[in-house]
């Protein structure tokens, strides 16, 4: 981490300008308000009395009107765009981000028919009101300019734009004599041929106790204020994609991805969200309460309000207001704009073993065989850049990997896959086929002078494929074909490395993301939790941190604790820098091997649950791992908690982030009973409990849920395919519980054609019922349920009657976890052996 | 009963099922009945009731493997679609058909065992021979040592006598010289007085210059001695080498290897902790800082290298020839004392020195490449040679008493013949005394050096029967890709790449009852511990390095 290499706000002219503006800086008013093409549009102009010169302002900027449009979409989404007036022939069209918004989103637009006029707070001009959704409406206030969403009945604001008058929009210009628009930082120069073109504005979130989101930063889940009275001098949160060497925790500096989507949550109002579709460098201030004390603006103060300042270097205003009001409503609304996460293949949800670098075929064989020797399941072995012939991607180092196909086939014979890395920088070597083709066909990104950009990366002098061009993308895609990628087999998968510049909204539709080159410290283990949760809130649910920390050497205790937490994160991969010591799970003594194996095994037993959650995320956008407040939006004690998290709605995971911890305190949300995952011990919610944590981190199943597991251990997910299920039912205070199970072939897109099993299990009145959620399912499975465990059930039945087969199953006391040393006696239905694909009921007698 | 998966020695345990119908799980957790045995539902958490299925996670499945060795496998392997037992008994649910390969596999194993026994027998003979040889060689070295000590005593006396005589002569000569000077001085006095002022100025100038020089000398030192932790990796790693006989791995060895690994991990952990304490900003070597501070004026390429070097730990200039397999050795000859001294003393400074080094390496690299083209197929993977004798005793090898007697006689002659009080001193006589003194003291120091190296050698632990005696002074090499690993028992181990050397460790000790040679405290890894090397010894018919392994770049492990 080298502070001086990164531009701070003061060194960034657009940020410095925007941050120093005072409230009511904006003099724009809305005129010519009409409804057209289903949108409400208006011109934003500066009234004459604020124009020093009607044609030119003091800085010589022609003040053309701006065009504002409001559109309404299904389920409570307001879209607001502000851009230059195209009819005035601006020198250049400003950049609008392609590819992010789902094509089908437009079909969800609600055609506006009319507006109503209203005078707000004695304004001199009318405001224009349009109906939004479910008791919410959008308001365009003309003078002063403000756009907000409010509750129809109470008139309470939910989200508002420019309430503090900080909106500023620098219009493009034609360069005149004497204009010096160049900006410099260190060795970089930005020529800015059309002058500065930044945009900034204030956004207010009402009824909000906290705001969240805008990854990626290594910081807490709830975003700390960056400016305001009593707040320590801080940079704004920066959104600027960087592969940061040894990044710091607790820093607002931008990391690998940028997602300008913020959520607010408060107990009274609930949740709302705001997304600015803009890919330029952005800086965002969260303003501490009282920041506007000197301003004369009076905003409704009966609600908790959090003000934020958004500053971007370029682009247009293209923003989305999400009204919630529940946390899951907001993420669903957001997902309807940018898409949900891809359904992963089952193996990808297992454990991944990676290192820079597994050296050669013998090394691969040895590491693979050690997993079997220690009976630790894993699914994927990864090869980093050194496997290639001199960092020429799609090639193999012939001395180290002479028989890559045989190697992959050998792994595949035990159900394991291999992942090889491909980077987007291409070695400038005339004998390298990719370079030859790319340079010959002009496929490289060009520099300012029109020549192939010649940069520097791992292979040395390198150029970059122009991925913005669809033809070139398709050429690049062909390189992955088995016939073109020599040495690849169907069990080989790709690590699409160093694609930070392209991580913006929407990558979840295609792949998984890691939290970057972290470090083997307790602080970085700790910060990995809020980082994953934030990514999940903003759409990228399939993410994980390098287990153990990429840089440095974790001691055995840190490594064990890391495995224990990471086993519950969506993407579960061990990885290490090449100068670190080997750290595979069997290298730290028998006891630590056992603890790491236990952690990985628990993950594997829970894969049916995880896979079901991945499907939920794929359908709805609700993430696999969730902040507690997403499940318990009324429990204020959870709003700021980012050391524990939920997996789905059923499991609460509390990590251990300190050395030598024998126990750990965990807050269990109110109105539920919580069952320890290992012992079955019941804990009352609504208070902080101290839980023994010497050998494992505390994990609890919430009362009222049913969780599917597969308790047999195998080498990898492939061998688990036909294994029977265990259902764990934790009943709530009225003796009821429910849960879901989703199954498909785990490898193809056939599920898109209906080839899957989706069941809802409902337990009520002592009867468990399996309900089909997938009408007309075409997927077959012979898998049965071998065991049903009941937690919190009051009576002690001796047997159960299964219908429609009309046979009986014994009910006895058994262990909650079969291999666990912890003694537990829980009510167990022994061998009901019903098929998961069938409808049935099991009644306790 | 259904005793599928039960080992013969455990069959007795299940007898109770047929008599009483119920027995207790081995861990005492509960009881189970005949119908619960192998019914594909786990009743005993230790797996007692499911020896033949995958129902219990901690169970074991026994396969008889008639024709080969019986095997006990994890119950997770039962009916998982993979043939683990050579008799195929672990896959019985019909999803996959496993061939019985026990007879073929058994034959291969038996043949290997036979061959191994033969190798061991051969090895035992060689060992016996080595032990006998060691006795003779050690006796010879001890005899030489005692003889040399005797000679040293005599020679010491002679040298002392010669020294006294020489000093007497020198005293007389000095007296003569002073007298002569006195006369000449009077003669030139007037002449010297005229140039005195001018000379004074010169002295001032010289002083200024010296000041400048010493300043630049300091600068050079700063460059030359970066803080610890900076030495970026040389693209190479600590390897493991196995100084062993060409014999296949066997189960015993595997077990031993596991121990080896664990031990190693702990060691490195300690050393890396130390490293972190010393260098809290780990990962930011001083070289990188230099690079990034200069970044404003750097070209994009230089910048790229500087930034890239953070991930790799390489110095930027090391990138250049990477793909050609000629990653260059760095310029800090950390363990080369003479070179360090040279840097400190010479005013020529660091930069010039570096420049020269670079050119030198490039030329060498080119030569190497050409050599490779011509002579690749002739390369031996493994070789052995003696390291250069460090005792410089070649000319003394044939030392005999007659030589000593001759010297003694000469000295006696001198003492009688030369009269030190004679004036003027006889020049030729005094030269002879001086020469004789130089010769004798030179010989004395050679004898002393030989005594010291012999004492050092004999002080080593060569094993309970001195069986490793003959390895002293020998080196063994193995080539692995672009690296040559060189192991010199009782001395050091290194990794060579072209003309660059990475020091893997000094001889430390034997471990595990003389089954492991440990070389430790080699070059410091970037951002990490010191390199080290473990040599695992195996019995066989040849002394050679048979295999090398490098599990992580800065950790040494050997097979």
Interface residues (C-beta under 8 A of the other chain):
Chain A: X2 X5 X186 X187 X245 X246 X359 X362 X363 X375 X389 X390 X391 X399 X400 X413 X414 X415 X427 X429 X454 X455 X456 X457 X458 X459 X460 X461 X517 X551 X552 X553 X555 X577 X578 X579 X580 X581 X582 X587 X588 X589 X601 X711 X712 X713 X714 X715 X718 X719 X722 X723 X786 X787 X814 X815 X818 X819 X820 X830 X831
Chain B: X39 X40 X41 X42 X43 X45 X54 X55 X56 X57 X58 X74 X76 X77 X80 X81 X82 X95 X233 X261 X262 X265 X268 X269 X272 X276 X282 X283 X284 X292 X295 X296 X297 X298 X300 X301 X303 X304 X305 X307 X308 X310 X311 X312 X313 X319 X320 X322 X323 X481 X525 X526 X527 X528 X529 X549 X550 X551 X552 X553 X554 X555
